[in-house]
């Protein structure tokens, strides 16, 4: 799931570091960064996936 989420972010020019721990640290910052190219529709999807990953 992490790799799929990482690819979603890369599709919009948002690179996230390799490794589960680093990914989990980086994703919230990417989601909250309004200046990156993640579209508004992708942010809640990635947030929901991140919640599923954490549970």
C-alpha positions in Angstrom: 0.0 0.0 0.0 2.9 2.4 0.8 4.4 1.9 -2.6 1.1 2.7 -4.3 0.6 5.8 -2.2 4.2 6.8 -3.0 3.5 6.5 -6.7 0.3 8.5 -6.4 2.4 11.3 -4.9 5.2 11.0 -7.5 2.6 11.3 -10.2 2.1 14.9 -8.9 5.7 15.6 -8.4 5.8 15.0 -4.6 8.7 12.6 -3.8 8.5 10.7 -0.5 11.5 9.0 1.1 11.9 5.2 1.0 11.1 3.1 4.0 7.9 2.7 5.9 8.9 4.8 8.8 10.1 7.7 6.7 7.1 7.5 4.5 4.8 7.7 7.5 6.7 10.8 8.6 6.7 12.5 5.2 3.1 11.9 4.1 1.4 14.2 6.6 3.8 17.0 5.7 3.0 16.4 2.0 -0.7 16.4 2.6 -0.5 19.7 4.6 1.7 21.5 2.1 -0.7 23.5 0.0 2.2 24.6 -2.3 2.9 21.2 -3.8 1.0 19.9 -6.8 -1.2 17.4 -5.1 -4.8 18.1 -6.2 -7.5 18.7 -3.6 -9.2 15.5 -4.6 -6.1 13.4 -4.0 -5.4 14.7 -0.5 -8.5 13.1 1.3 -7.9 9.9 -0.6 -4.3 9.6 0.6 -5.3 10.6 4.0 -7.9 7.8 4.1 -5.3 5.3 2.8 -2.9 6.5 5.5 -5.5 5.9 8.2 -6.1 2.4 6.8 -2.4 1.8 6.9 -2.1 2.9 10.5 -4.9 0.7 11.7 
